[in-house]
């Protein structure tokens, strides 16, 4: 793949602009919540959903305009043993998470432990039913858009350096984009992205 100026500008934006904007928006959310502004979380959730889908649409449109195939962006399914193994592991992980959530819901002491673990990230989490619905939209958006951007676009961008370097570099950029969550949150996000 021949890289051009748009590719480099996109990567520079992912490395420099996205982490800075995420930090600014997280600080704004915290200030709005501290001031008691109603709808602050929903506003932040909506902004996240629309921004991520907008960036993803731009990346896909640019990719096609540049004459590149969707499978080279990681979009497309090539049936293989690895695909089925990956789907099976993903379903098993979902089942495990559902089991964990139901177990925590039944035990107040477990809920207190979870609250202590999430600490500084509490402002990001929904507190009402409406916020919960928008948070679900944020989760689905992030799970889709970040895959296209970080595992699709960035992996393709760094592919010329070798598969290992592409994986490590895209993981580092992904973790950096979550630096607003603090060092531990960024590392955790990077590790989840790596997996």
C-alpha positions as CSV (number, residue, x, y, z in Angstrom):
1,X,0.0,0.0,0.0
2,X,1.3,3.4,-1.0
3,X,0.9,5.9,1.8
4,X,0.1,9.6,1.1
5,X,-0.3,12.8,3.0
6,X,-3.9,12.0,4.1
7,X,-2.7,8.8,5.7
8,X,0.0,10.6,7.6
9,X,-2.4,13.4,8.7
10,X,-4.9,10.8,10.0
11,X,-2.2,9.0,12.0
12,X,-0.8,12.3,13.4
13,X,-4.4,13.1,14.4
14,X,-4.8,9.8,16.1
15,X,-1.5,10.2,18.0
16,X,-1.8,13.9,18.9
17,X,-5.3,15.3,18.5
18,X,-7.5,12.4,19.7
19,X,-5.8,12.0,23.1
20,X,-5.8,15.8,23.6
21,X,-9.5,16.1,22.7
22,X,-10.5,13.2,24.8
23,X,-8.7,14.8,27.8
24,X,-10.4,18.1,27.2
25,X,-13.8,16.5,26.8
26,X,-13.4,14.4,29.9
27,X,-12.4,17.4,32.0
28,X,-15.4,19.3,30.6
29,X,-17.7,16.4,31.5
30,X,-16.4,16.4,35.1
31,X,-16.9,20.1,35.4
32,X,-20.4,19.9,34.1
33,X,-21.2,17.1,36.5
34,X,-19.7,18.9,39.5
35,X,-21.9,22.0,38.5
36,X,-24.9,19.7,38.5
37,X,-25.7,20.3,34.8
38,X,-28.5,17.9,33.8
39,X,-27.9,15.9,30.7
40,X,-24.1,16.3,30.8
41,X,-23.4,12.6,30.3
42,X,-26.0,12.3,27.5
43,X,-24.4,15.2,25.7
44,X,-21.0,13.6,26.1
45,X,-22.3,10.2,25.0
46,X,-24.0,11.7,21.9
47,X,-20.9,13.6,21.0
48,X,-18.8,10.5,21.3
49,X,-21.2,8.5,19.1
50,X,-21.5,11.1,16.3
51,X,-17.8,11.9,16.3
52,X,-16.6,8.3,16.2
53,X,-19.1,7.3,13.4
54,X,-18.1,10.5,11.5
55,X,-14.4,9.7,11.7
56,X,-15.1,6.1,10.8
57,X,-17.2,7.1,7.8
58,X,-14.4,9.5,6.7
59,X,-11.8,6.7,7.0
60,X,-13.8,4.2,5.0
61,X,-14.7,6.8,2.3
62,X,-11.1,7.9,2.0
63,X,-10.0,4.3,1.9
64,X,-12.3,3.5,-1.0
65,X,-11.5,6.8,-2.8
66,X,-7.8,5.8,-2.6
67,X,-8.7,2.6,-4.5
68,X,-8.0,0.3,-1.5
69,X,-10.1,-2.7,-0.8
70,X,-12.3,-3.0,2.3
71,X,-10.7,-6.3,3.3
72,X,-7.3,-4.5,3.5
73,X,-9.0,-2.2,6.1
74,X,-10.1,-5.3,8.0
75,X,-13.7,-5.2,6.7
76,X,-14.9,-8.4,5.3
77,X,-15.1,-12.0,6.3
78,X,-12.8,-14.7,5.2
79,X,-14.2,-17.9,6.6
80,X,-11.4,-19.8,8.3
81,X,-10.7,-21.9,11.4
82,X,-9.3,-18.7,13.0
83,X,-12.6,-16.8,12.4
84,X,-14.6,-19.6,14.1
85,X,-12.1,-19.8,17.0
86,X,-12.2,-16.0,17.4
87,X,-16.0,-16.0,17.4
88,X,-16.1,-18.9,19.9
89,X,-13.7,-17.1,22.2
90,X,-15.7,-13.8,21.9
91,X,-18.9,-15.6,22.8
92,X,-17.3,-17.4,25.7
93,X,-16.0,-14.0,27.0
94,X,-19.4,-12.5,26.6
95,X,-20.9,-15.4,28.6
96,X,-18.3,-15.0,31.3
97,X,-19.0,-11.2,31.5
98,X,-22.8,-11.8,31.7
99,X,-22.1,-14.3,34.5
100,X,-19.9,-11.8,36.4
101,X,-22.5,-9.0,36.1
102,X,-25.3,-11.2,37.4
103,X,-23.1,-12.3,40.3
104,X,-22.2,-8.8,41.2
105,X,-25.8,-7.6,41.1
106,X,-26.7,-10.2,43.8
107,X,-24.0,-9.1,46.3
108,X,-23.8,-5.6,47.7
109,X,-20.2,-6.1,48.9
110,X,-19.2,-7.1,45.3
111,X,-20.9,-3.9,44.1
112,X,-18.9,-1.8,46.6
113,X,-15.7,-3.5,45.4
114,X,-16.5,-2.7,41.8
115,X,-17.3,0.9,42.6
116,X,-13.9,1.2,44.4
117,X,-12.1,-0.3,41.3
118,X,-13.7,2.1,38.8
119,X,-13.0,5.1,41.1
120,X,-12.0,8.0,38.8
121,X,-14.0,6.6,35.9
122,X,-17.3,6.9,37.7
123,X,-18.2,10.2,35.9
124,X,-18.2,8.3,32.6
125,X,-20.7,5.7,33.7
126,X,-24.5,6.0,33.4
127,X,-26.6,6.9,36.4
128,X,-30.1,6.8,34.8
129,X,-32.0,4.7,32.4
130,X,-31.7,7.3,29.6
131,X,-27.9,7.5,30.2
132,X,-27.7,3.7,30.2
133,X,-29.3,3.6,26.7
134,X,-26.9,6.2,25.4
135,X,-24.0,4.4,27.1
136,X,-25.0,1.2,25.2
137,X,-24.8,3.2,22.0
138,X,-21.4,4.5,23.0
139,X,-20.2,0.9,23.8
140,X,-21.4,-0.4,20.4
141,X,-20.0,2.6,18.6
142,X,-16.6,2.2,20.3
143,X,-16.5,-1.6,19.7
144,X,-17.2,-1.0,16.0
145,X,-15.5,2.3,15.1
146,X,-12.3,1.8,17.1
147,X,-11.8,-1.6,15.5
148,X,-12.0,0.0,12.0
149,X,-9.7,2.9,13.0
150,X,-7.2,1.3,15.3
151,X,-7.2,-2.4,14.2
152,X,-8.0,-1.6,10.5
153,X,-6.5,1.7,9.4
154,X,-3.6,1.8,11.8
155,X,-2.6,-1.8,11.3
156,X,-2.6,-1.3,7.5
157,X,-0.6,2.0,8.0
158,X,2.1,0.3,10.0
159,X,2.0,-3.0,8.0
160,X,5.1,-2.1,6.1
161,X,7.1,-2.3,9.3
162,X,6.0,-6.0,9.8
163,X,3.0,-7.6,11.6
164,X,4.6,-7.4,15.1
165,X,5.4,-3.8,14.8
166,X,2.0,-3.0,13.4
167,X,0.3,-4.7,16.3
168,X,2.5,-3.0,18.9
169,X,2.3,0.5,17.4
170,X,-1.5,0.3,16.8
171,X,-1.9,-0.9,20.4
172,X,0.2,2.0,21.8
173,X,-1.8,4.6,19.8
174,X,-5.0,2.9,21.1
175,X,-3.8,3.1,24.7
176,X,-2.7,6.7,24.2
177,X,-6.2,7.6,23.0
178,X,-7.5,6.5,26.4
179,X,-4.9,8.4,28.4
180,X,-7.7,10.6,29.8
181,X,-8.6,7.6,32.0
182,X,-5.2,7.9,33.8
183,X,-2.1,5.7,33.4
184,X,-3.8,2.5,34.6
185,X,-6.9,3.1,32.4
186,X,-4.7,3.7,29.3
187,X,-2.7,0.6,30.0
188,X,-5.8,-1.5,30.6
189,X,-7.4,-0.2,27.4
190,X,-4.2,-0.9,25.4
191,X,-4.0,-4.4,26.7
192,X,-7.7,-5.0,25.9
193,X,-7.0,-3.6,22.4
194,X,-4.0,-5.9,22.1
195,X,-6.1,-8.9,22.9
